[in-house]
Amino acid sequence: MNKDMSNELSGKVALVTGGTKGLGRAIAERLQKAGAKVIVSARSKPEANEHMPFISADLSTADGTEKVITEVLSTYGRLDILINNMGGSETPAGGFAKLTDENWEKTIQTNLIASVRLDRGFLPQMLERKSGVIIHVASIQGRLPLHDSTLPYAAAKAGLINYSKGLSKEVSPQGVRVLTVSPGWIATTTNTGFLERIAENANITIDEATKSVMDALGGIPFGRPAEPEEIAEFIGFLVSPKANYLTGTEYVVDGGTIPNI
């Protein structure tokens, strides 16, 4: 995509967690095209053609989040845009009985508590300046859980959606916008790995695993998963001056997957 974003984010400092691949990478590139100074953080190193400052950290730990907060604020002095994109599920298929305390705790730390810690670290300087935008990337599984393989992930994302709404009510009157974006199924390499795990555990083919996920979701009326760039484009709008009156809302971007209004 070579759209002219008119430098609408020029002078802004943005952090994208989980920003080295998939949706996070697409978001980081979209914000950079709009003129923002973008820092990315993840456990994995960026690809060779990455041209953004990178902080290596495991954000499922308190030490990891503290490292990111300290490095960003000491290097840049402030943060204007925080994209809490990190997340994912590595739990086994097979239902509730297969899930250990460790599965639950690790998933909740990654998909909920990491955002809480990062918000707590970056919000004070946003509130002092009465300016800032925080985006929480959740999932339609917060409303439409897949019990067979990702129940802890779904529960954590439901918690993130609720937390995001509560936080927005506290800080929006002080100039900081807080929003949630809940994508449906996205065509990423991570989701390919998710399908491979389902296929292996159930002794079925990838095509059969894909169909099982589609069936569990009730189908995607649009007929395909989203491309990362499509979700990133919407997030780019939400953090821009064009969206200055938007706060406290969850936006579902799922090709029509969730069947109710």
N, C-alpha and C positions, 0 to 999 in steps of 0.2 A: 504494500500500500504506500503510495507516494503523495498522500494528501498534504496540502498546505494547512498546517494548524495555526498559522498566523502568529506563532510565538506567544500564544495566549497564556502559557505557563512560564514565560521568561522571567528569570530571577527567583523562581521557586525551587526549593530543595525538597526532593521526594525520596522516600524509602519504599522499596518494594521487597517484601519478604517472600522467600521461595521464588526469587526473581531470575533464576538462571535457566529455566526451561518451562515448557508448556505455557499455561496461562500467565504465570508470573513474568516470564520473558516477554510475552506479547504486550503486557501492561507496561513494563519498563520501556520498551521500544516506543510505544505510543506516547508516553509522557515525555520521553526525550525528544521526539519529533515536534512536540508542542513547546519545546524550549526549556523544559525543566532540567535541573541538575539532578540526575537519578543515581541513587546508590542501591545496589542489590545485595541481598543477604540470603544465604542458603548453606546447607551442609556441604553440598557438592560444588566443585569448582565450576566456573562458567566455561562455556565453549571457547575455542581459540579466537573466534572473531568477536568476542565480547569487548565492548569499549566503554564500560561503566565501572566506577569504583565498586569493589566487591569486598564484603565482610563475611568471612567464614565463621559460622556459628550454628550450634544446635539449639534452636529456639524452643525445644521442648524442655529445656533446663533453665533454671534461674540464672546460672552463670552465663549461658548463651545470650539471653535477652539483655542482661546487664552489659555484656561486651558490646553489643550492637548499639545500645543507647549511649554508652560512654564514647565510643568511637565517632558516632555521627555528631553528637553535640560538641565534642572537643575539636573536631576537624572543621565543621561547618557553622557552628555557633547556634544553629536552630534547625528545626524541621517544619516545613509548611504542609506537606502531604504525606500521610502514612497509609500505605496499602497493606493491610494485614491479610496477605494472600496465602501464607504458609498453611499447610494442612495435608491431609491424606489419611488413608487407611491401609494398614498392613496386617490386619487381623485375619485369622483363618476363616474359611467357610465352614458351615456345619451347624449354625445356630447357637443359641445361648450357652449350651453346655460346653462348647469348645472354647469359650472365652474365659481367660484367666483374669485375676486382678491386675496383673501386669499389662495385659492387653488393654483393659479399660483405662488404667492410669496413664499409660503412655499416649493413648489416643486423645484423652481429654486434655492432657498437658499440651499436646501439639495443636489441637484444633480449637481450644478455648482459652486455657490459662496463658499461653504465649501471647495472645492478643491483649489480654488483661494486663499483663506485665509491661508490654510495650506501650500501651496507651498510658499507663500510670507513669512511665518514664518520660514520655514525650509531651504529655498534656500540659504540665506546668508552664513550659515556655510558650506554648500556643495560647494558653489562657492569659498569660501576662501580656501578650501582643494582641489579644482579642481577635485572633485569626488562625485558621487552620482547617484542614479537612482530614477526617479519618474514614477509611473504607474498610469494612469487614467483609471478606469474601466467605460466604457461608455455602449453602448447598440446598437444593430442593429436598435432599434427604432429611433436612430439618423438619419437613412436613410429610415426607413420603419415604419412611425408613425401609431399607432392604434388610430384613431380619436375618437372612441366611448368612451374610458375610460382613456387613458393615454397620451393625447396630451401635457399637460405641461411637463411631464416626457420626452417625445420624443424631445420636443423643447429644454429642458435643456441639454439633452445628445448631441444633435447636436451642441449646444454651447460649450460643454465640449470638443468635438472632435476638433473643430476649434481652441479653446483656447490652447489645448494641442500642436497642430501643431505650432502655433505661439510662444508659450513658448520655444519649442524645438529649434527653429531657433535662439532664443536669447541666451539660456544658453548652448547649446551643444558645441559651440566653446570654452567654459570655463570649459569643463570637466564633465558636468552633462547631463546624458541621460534622455530623456522624451519620453514616449511611451503611446499609447492608446490601450486598449484591449476592443473590442466590442463583448460581447457574444450575442448569440441568447437566445432562451428559455432554462432556466436551471431548473432542477428538485429540487426545494427547498421548504421549508415550506412556505416561503413568497409568492411564486407563487401559492401555493395551496390556500392561503388566497385570492389572486387576483382572482382566478377562482370562489371562493365562493362568492365574492362580485358581480361578473358579473352574476352568477346564480341567486343570490337574487334580484338584480335590474331588471333582465330581466324575472324573474319567470320561469327559466328553470333549468334543471338538471346540475350537475357538468360535466357529459359526454357531454352534449350539449354545455356547456360553453367552454369546452376544444376544441371541434370541431370548435366552432366559432372563437377561437383564432388561431387555426391551419389554418382555412380558411382565416382569416385576414392576416396572415403571408404568405399565398400562399403555405403552406405546408412545411415540413422539409424533404428534400430528404433522409437524413440519417435515417429517420423513428422514431426518438425519441428525446426528449430534452437531453441536455448535463447533465452529472453528475458534481457536483461542483469540484470534484477532477481532472476532465479532463481539466477544465479551469485553475485550480490552478497549474497543472503540467506545462502548457505553460508559465504562469507567472513566475514560478520558473526558467524556462530557461531564460526568458527575463532579469531577474535581476542578472543572473549569469555571471561570466567572459566569458562564451562561447558566450555571445551575445554582447560583448564589442563594436562592430561596428554598432549596431542597435540603431537608435534614430530617432525621428520625424515621426514615422510610426504608422498608425492605423492597428491593426490586428483584422480581423473579424473571430470569432470562433463560427459558427452557424449551423454546419451540412449541409451547402449548402442552407440555407433558402433564403438569398438575391439572387434574380434571375439574376442580372446583374453582369458584371465584373467591 
